[in-house]
């Protein structure tokens, strides 16, 4: 019976995906932007509240503040301490999650939709968002954990390379700010409270609800989540300046493998070139063993076990990156080869066979990105936060199919300029 129910749920979810995702959108009375997908397939409700409160909003000299604020947000709120929150969530079978990245901070809840389970879980979410305690002992503990984790990470070449890459890409913009043990140690409970008061506001919030809920219920829940927050205003920072001529950063490390990152700031969310860049990147380095980088760098020369490329669009121009690891002694040859492959692809674009394979993979795998409420929540929250069209998911496959080889060439030429590429190497000879 359990297998039968699982199979039935899978069929119903697949049918829902094929029928499209109907996204309803409105502005709550308090000013939050709300996105709702009704799904009665399972008795579950998923809620995510996103604030423009990621690391790009860390004040000068206080890098790490956004992440520390988010990590302590649900460790005590309202009249509950962290133990009470954990126990009450367990009692109703709910999960609280989320995190902070470059652009946004998120708080997410998954709960059963029955009122006796849903209402207590939502009350916890509401208090976490509106009334975090930031207890001094908790802040001090999490501050210490974060500093210890950072110190440990900075002994690993991959972490060193990642931080150096972002710092080199965005030297004069908050995207390039990096938390340090010193910046984290300088943070106080007052800093967390002030950051919450400034950025966790109704007008700076996007609320996404997916699941077993009516529109009227969704409206009431959404408003209750922000009703007692300050109204505030949407947070924004200027885009980074134009990229300067490419720099080369070499950092010493005793590791046996050199860690290499090559790239530049390239694309923001909502750019119409997203689809030709995505299709093209599958051929360049996003398609695993069928990609050009993998064939040239790994298969033919044996320089690396794995090599990849990707575009990561953000609110402002997010990075394009090629990444690989290789023997210290052959780092220079591997870098030259990777750049040669990229240069050739920018000039030539994909072949018709490569283009067809990329489209088949991207369109064929697309339904798997929407085969659960959690995945729908992730996609719809992204649409809401970055103000993408509500029918974005409906037209995704058609827009992939419409990309031509010439579209790929032109998009790559517009967004990638070889002379401006940054190269970061950790542990090369």
C-alpha positions as CSV (number, residue, x, y, z in Angstrom):
1,X,0.0,0.0,0.0
2,X,2.8,2.4,0.9
3,X,4.5,1.8,-2.6
4,X,1.1,2.3,-4.3
5,X,0.6,5.6,-2.5
6,X,4.1,6.8,-3.4
7,X,3.6,5.9,-7.0
8,X,0.2,7.6,-7.1
9,X,1.7,10.8,-5.6
10,X,4.5,10.8,-8.1
11,X,2.0,10.5,-11.0
12,X,-0.1,13.3,-9.7
13,X,2.9,15.6,-9.2
14,X,4.1,14.8,-12.7
15,X,0.7,15.6,-14.1
16,X,0.7,18.9,-12.2
17,X,4.1,19.8,-13.6
18,X,3.0,19.0,-17.2
19,X,-0.1,21.1,-16.7
20,X,2.1,24.1,-15.7
21,X,2.5,26.0,-12.5
22,X,-0.2,28.6,-11.9
23,X,1.4,31.4,-9.8
24,X,-0.9,34.0,-8.2
25,X,0.6,37.3,-7.1
26,X,-0.5,40.2,-5.0
27,X,0.8,42.9,-2.6
28,X,-0.1,42.3,1.1
29,X,-1.7,45.2,3.0
30,X,1.6,45.7,4.8
31,X,3.5,46.0,1.5
32,X,5.1,42.5,1.1
33,X,5.1,40.9,-2.4
34,X,3.3,37.5,-2.2
35,X,3.4,34.6,-4.6
36,X,1.1,31.6,-4.2
37,X,0.7,28.2,-5.9
38,X,-2.2,26.1,-4.8
39,X,-1.5,22.4,-4.8
40,X,-3.9,19.9,-3.2
41,X,-1.9,16.8,-4.2
42,X,-0.4,16.4,-0.7
43,X,-1.5,17.7,2.7
44,X,1.5,19.9,3.0
45,X,2.2,23.7,3.1
46,X,5.6,25.2,2.2
47,X,6.3,28.8,3.1
48,X,9.4,30.9,2.4
49,X,10.0,34.5,3.3
50,X,12.9,36.2,1.5
51,X,14.4,39.5,2.5
52,X,16.9,41.6,0.5
53,X,19.3,41.1,3.4
54,X,22.2,39.0,2.0
55,X,25.9,39.7,2.5
56,X,25.9,42.5,-0.1
57,X,24.2,44.6,2.6
58,X,26.9,44.1,5.2
59,X,28.0,47.5,6.4
60,X,31.6,48.5,5.7
61,X,33.9,46.8,8.3
62,X,31.1,44.4,9.4
63,X,31.4,41.6,6.9
64,X,29.5,38.6,8.1
65,X,26.7,40.5,9.8
66,X,24.0,39.4,7.4
67,X,24.9,35.7,7.8
68,X,25.2,35.9,11.6
69,X,21.9,37.7,11.8
70,X,20.2,35.0,9.8
71,X,21.9,32.1,11.7
72,X,20.7,33.4,15.1
73,X,17.2,34.5,13.9
74,X,15.5,31.1,14.7
75,X,17.5,30.4,17.9
76,X,14.9,32.0,20.1
77,X,11.9,34.2,19.3
78,X,9.0,35.7,21.1
79,X,8.4,33.8,24.3
80,X,10.3,30.7,23.1
81,X,14.0,29.9,23.5
82,X,15.8,27.7,20.9
83,X,14.9,24.5,22.7
84,X,11.2,25.3,22.8
85,X,11.2,26.1,19.1
86,X,12.8,22.8,18.3
87,X,10.5,20.8,20.6
88,X,7.3,22.5,19.3
89,X,8.3,22.0,15.7
90,X,9.0,18.4,16.4
91,X,5.6,18.0,18.1
92,X,3.7,19.1,15.0
93,X,6.1,17.5,12.5
94,X,7.3,20.8,10.9
95,X,10.7,21.9,9.7
96,X,12.2,25.3,9.8
97,X,15.0,26.2,7.4
98,X,16.5,28.8,5.2
99,X,19.8,30.7,5.1
100,X,21.6,33.7,3.7
101,X,23.5,34.2,0.4
102,X,24.9,37.1,-1.5
103,X,21.5,38.8,-2.3
104,X,19.0,37.5,0.1
105,X,18.2,36.0,3.5
106,X,15.4,33.3,3.7
107,X,13.3,31.7,6.4
108,X,11.4,28.6,5.2
109,X,8.8,26.4,6.8
110,X,7.4,23.0,5.8
111,X,4.3,21.9,7.8
112,X,1.3,19.6,7.5
113,X,-1.7,21.6,6.2
114,X,-4.1,20.4,8.9
115,X,-5.0,23.4,11.1
116,X,-4.0,21.8,14.3
117,X,-0.4,21.3,12.9
118,X,-0.2,24.3,10.6
119,X,-1.3,27.1,13.0
120,X,1.3,26.3,15.7
121,X,4.1,26.0,13.1
122,X,3.1,29.3,11.5
123,X,3.1,31.0,14.9
124,X,6.7,30.0,15.3
125,X,7.6,31.2,11.8
126,X,5.8,34.5,12.5
127,X,7.7,35.1,15.8
128,X,11.1,34.1,14.2
129,X,10.6,36.8,11.5
130,X,9.1,39.5,13.7
131,X,10.5,38.9,17.2
132,X,13.9,37.3,17.3
133,X,15.5,37.3,20.7
134,X,19.2,37.6,19.7
135,X,20.0,36.4,23.2
136,X,23.4,37.5,24.2
137,X,24.6,34.0,25.1
138,X,23.3,32.6,21.8
139,X,24.9,35.4,19.7
140,X,28.3,34.9,21.5
141,X,28.1,31.1,20.9
142,X,27.2,31.3,17.2
143,X,29.8,34.0,16.7
144,X,32.4,31.7,18.1
145,X,31.2,28.8,16.0
146,X,31.3,30.9,12.9
147,X,34.8,32.2,13.5
148,X,36.0,28.7,14.1
149,X,34.4,27.4,10.9
150,X,35.9,30.3,9.0
151,X,39.4,29.7,10.4
152,X,39.1,26.0,9.4
153,X,37.9,26.9,5.9
154,X,40.8,29.2,5.4
155,X,43.2,26.3,5.7
156,X,41.6,24.6,2.7
157,X,42.7,25.6,-0.8
158,X,39.2,25.4,-2.3
159,X,37.9,27.9,0.2
160,X,40.8,30.2,-0.2
161,X,40.4,30.1,-3.9
162,X,36.7,30.9,-3.7
163,X,37.1,33.9,-1.5
164,X,40.0,35.2,-3.5
165,X,38.0,34.8,-6.7
166,X,35.0,36.9,-5.5
167,X,37.3,39.5,-4.0
168,X,39.1,39.8,-7.3
169,X,35.9,40.0,-9.3
170,X,34.3,42.7,-7.2
171,X,37.1,44.7,-5.6
172,X,35.0,47.9,-5.2
173,X,31.6,46.4,-4.5
174,X,29.9,44.6,-1.5
175,X,29.8,41.4,-3.6
176,X,33.5,41.2,-3.0
177,X,33.4,41.8,0.8
178,X,34.7,38.8,2.7
179,X,34.0,38.0,6.3
180,X,37.2,37.6,8.5
181,X,37.7,36.4,12.0
182,X,38.4,40.1,12.9
183,X,35.2,41.4,11.3
184,X,33.1,38.7,12.9
185,X,34.7,39.3,16.3
186,X,33.8,43.0,16.2
187,X,30.0,42.3,15.8
188,X,27.7,42.9,18.7
189,X,24.1,42.0,19.6
190,X,23.2,45.6,18.8
191,X,24.6,45.2,15.3
192,X,22.3,42.2,14.7
193,X,19.3,44.0,16.1
194,X,20.0,47.1,13.9
195,X,20.4,44.9,10.8
196,X,17.2,43.1,11.5
197,X,15.3,46.4,12.0
198,X,16.7,47.9,8.8
199,X,16.3,44.9,6.4
200,X,13.7,42.6,7.9
201,X,10.8,44.9,6.9
202,X,7.5,44.4,5.2
203,X,8.4,46.3,2.0
204,X,11.6,44.4,1.8
205,X,9.9,41.0,2.0
206,X,8.9,38.4,-0.7
207,X,6.6,35.7,0.6
208,X,6.1,32.4,-1.3
209,X,3.4,29.9,-0.4
210,X,3.0,26.5,-2.1
211,X,0.6,23.7,-1.1
212,X,-2.7,22.7,0.4
213,X,-4.2,26.1,0.9
214,X,-6.9,28.4,-0.6
215,X,-6.2,31.9,-1.9
216,X,-8.1,33.5,1.0
217,X,-6.1,31.4,3.5
218,X,-2.9,32.3,1.8
219,X,-3.7,36.0,2.0
220,X,-4.4,35.9,5.7
221,X,-1.2,33.9,6.4
222,X,1.0,36.1,4.3
223,X,-0.2,39.3,6.0
224,X,0.2,37.8,9.4
225,X,3.8,37.0,8.7
226,X,4.7,40.7,8.2
227,X,1.9,42.6,9.9
228,X,4.0,43.6,12.9
229,X,7.2,44.4,11.0
230,X,8.3,47.9,10.3
231,X,7.0,49.0,6.8
232,X,10.5,50.0,5.7
233,X,11.4,50.1,2.0
234,X,13.1,47.8,-0.5
235,X,16.8,47.6,-0.1
236,X,19.1,48.3,-3.0
237,X,22.7,49.0,-3.7
238,X,24.4,50.3,-6.9
239,X,25.8,47.8,-9.4
240,X,29.5,47.1,-9.4
241,X,31.7,49.2,-11.7
242,X,32.7,47.8,-15.1
243,X,35.3,45.1,-14.9
244,X,38.9,46.2,-15.3
245,X,41.5,44.4,-17.5
246,X,41.9,40.8,-16.3
247,X,44.1,40.2,-13.2
248,X,46.0,37.2,-12.1
249,X,46.1,36.2,-8.5
250,X,48.5,33.5,-7.2
251,X,48.3,32.3,-3.6
252,X,50.8,29.9,-2.0
253,X,49.6,26.7,-0.3
254,X,51.2,23.4,0.4
255,X,48.4,21.3,-1.3
256,X,49.5,18.8,-3.9
257,X,46.7,20.0,-6.3
258,X,46.5,23.5,-7.7
259,X,42.9,25.0,-7.4
260,X,42.1,27.2,-10.4
261,X,39.2,29.7,-11.0
262,X,38.8,31.7,-14.2
263,X,36.0,34.1,-14.8
264,X,34.4,37.5,-14.7
265,X,31.2,39.3,-13.6
266,X,28.8,38.4,-16.4
267,X,25.0,38.4,-16.0
268,X,22.2,39.6,-13.8
269,X,18.9,37.9,-13.2
270,X,16.3,38.7,-15.8
271,X,18.8,39.3,-18.6
272,X,17.3,38.0,-21.9
273,X,20.6,36.4,-22.7
274,X,20.2,33.9,-19.9
275,X,18.8,31.3,-22.2
276,X,21.5,31.4,-24.9
277,X,24.1,31.5,-22.2
278,X,22.6,28.5,-20.4
279,X,22.3,26.5,-23.6
280,X,25.8,27.4,-24.7
281,X,27.3,26.7,-21.3
282,X,26.0,23.1,-21.4
283,X,28.3,22.5,-24.4
284,X,31.2,24.6,-22.9
285,X,31.5,23.2,-19.4
286,X,28.1,22.5,-17.9
287,X,27.3,19.2,-19.5
288,X,29.7,16.9,-17.6
289,X,31.5,14.4,-19.8
290,X,30.0,15.7,-23.0
291,X,31.3,19.3,-22.5
292,X,34.2,20.7,-24.5
293,X,36.2,21.6,-21.4
294,X,35.9,18.0,-20.1
295,X,36.9,16.5,-23.4
296,X,39.9,18.8,-23.9
297,X,41.2,19.2,-20.4
298,X,40.5,15.8,-18.9
299,X,40.0,13.2,-21.7
300,X,42.7,14.4,-24.2
301,X,45.3,15.8,-21.8
302,X,44.6,14.3,-18.4
303,X,45.1,17.6,-16.7
304,X,42.1,17.3,-14.3
305,X,39.7,14.8,-13.0
306,X,36.9,17.3,-13.2
307,X,36.5,20.7,-15.0
308,X,33.3,22.8,-15.2
309,X,31.9,26.1,-16.1
310,X,28.7,28.0,-15.1
311,X,26.9,31.3,-15.0
312,X,25.5,32.5,-11.7
313,X,23.1,35.4,-12.3
314,X,22.5,37.7,-9.3
315,X,20.6,40.9,-8.7
316,X,23.7,42.6,-10.2
317,X,26.1,41.0,-12.6
318,X,26.9,37.6,-11.2
319,X,29.9,35.6,-12.1
320,X,30.9,33.3,-15.0
321,X,33.4,30.8,-13.7
322,X,35.6,27.9,-15.0
323,X,36.9,25.8,-12.2
324,X,39.3,22.9,-12.1
325,X,42.1,21.2,-10.0
326,X,45.3,19.9,-11.5
327,X,48.9,19.0,-10.5
328,X,50.9,22.0,-9.3
329,X,53.5,21.5,-12.0
330,X,50.9,21.7,-14.8
331,X,48.7,24.5,-13.6
332,X,50.0,27.0,-16.3
333,X,49.3,24.5,-19.1
334,X,45.8,23.7,-17.8
335,X,45.0,27.4,-17.5
336,X,46.1,28.1,-21.0
337,X,44.1,25.2,-22.4
338,X,40.9,26.1,-20.5
339,X,41.2,29.7,-21.8
340,X,41.9,28.5,-25.3
341,X,38.8,26.3,-25.2
342,X,36.7,29.3,-24.0
343,X,38.2,31.6,-26.7
344,X,37.4,29.0,-29.4
345,X,33.8,28.6,-28.2
346,X,33.3,32.4,-28.1
347,X,34.4,32.6,-31.7
348,X,32.8,29.4,-33.1
349,X,29.7,28.8,-30.9
350,X,28.3,25.3,-30.6
351,X,27.9,22.9,-33.6
352,X,24.4,21.9,-34.6
353,X,24.9,18.5,-32.9
354,X,26.1,20.1,-29.7
355,X,23.2,22.6,-29.8
356,X,20.6,19.8,-30.2
357,X,22.2,17.7,-27.4
358,X,22.1,20.7,-25.0
359,X,18.5,21.5,-25.8
360,X,17.4,17.9,-25.3
361,X,19.1,17.7,-21.9
362,X,17.8,21.0,-20.6
363,X,14.2,20.5,-21.8
364,X,14.1,16.8,-20.9
365,X,15.4,17.4,-17.3
366,X,13.2,20.5,-16.7
367,X,10.1,18.6,-15.3
368,X,12.4,17.1,-12.6
369,X,13.0,20.7,-11.4
370,X,9.3,20.9,-10.5
371,X,8.4,17.4,-9.3
372,X,7.8,18.4,-5.7
373,X,6.3,21.2,-3.7
374,X,9.8,22.0,-2.3
375,X,11.2,22.4,-5.8
376,X,8.2,24.5,-6.9
377,X,8.8,26.7,-3.8
378,X,12.4,27.2,-4.7
379,X,11.6,28.2,-8.3
380,X,8.7,30.5,-7.4
381,X,10.6,32.2,-4.6
382,X,13.4,32.9,-7.1
383,X,10.8,34.3,-9.6
384,X,9.4,36.6,-6.9
385,X,12.6,37.8,-5.4
386,X,14.1,38.7,-8.8
387,X,10.9,40.0,-10.3
388,X,10.9,37.5,-13.2
389,X,7.7,37.1,-15.3
390,X,5.0,35.0,-13.6
391,X,4.9,32.7,-16.7
392,X,8.7,32.2,-16.6
393,X,8.3,28.5,-15.9
394,X,5.6,28.0,-18.5
395,X,7.9,29.3,-21.3
396,X,11.3,27.9,-20.0
397,X,11.4,24.9,-22.4
398,X,10.2,26.9,-25.4
399,X,12.8,29.6,-24.9
400,X,15.5,26.9,-24.6
401,X,14.3,25.4,-27.9
402,X,14.3,28.7,-29.6
403,X,18.0,29.3,-29.1
404,X,20.1,29.2,-32.2
405,X,23.9,28.7,-32.5
406,X,24.2,32.3,-33.6
407,X,22.3,33.4,-30.5
408,X,24.8,31.6,-28.4
409,X,27.8,33.2,-30.2
410,X,26.4,36.7,-29.8
411,X,25.4,36.2,-26.2
412,X,28.8,34.9,-25.2
413,X,30.5,37.7,-27.1
414,X,28.4,40.3,-25.2
415,X,29.0,38.9,-21.8
416,X,32.5,37.4,-21.9
417,X,35.6,39.4,-22.8
418,X,38.8,37.2,-22.6
419,X,41.0,40.2,-21.9
420,X,39.0,40.9,-18.7
421,X,39.0,37.4,-17.3
422,X,40.3,37.0,-13.7
423,X,42.5,34.0,-13.0
424,X,43.0,32.8,-9.4
425,X,45.3,30.0,-8.6
426,X,46.0,28.5,-5.2
427,X,48.9,26.1,-4.7
428,X,50.6,26.3,-8.1
429,X,54.3,26.0,-8.6
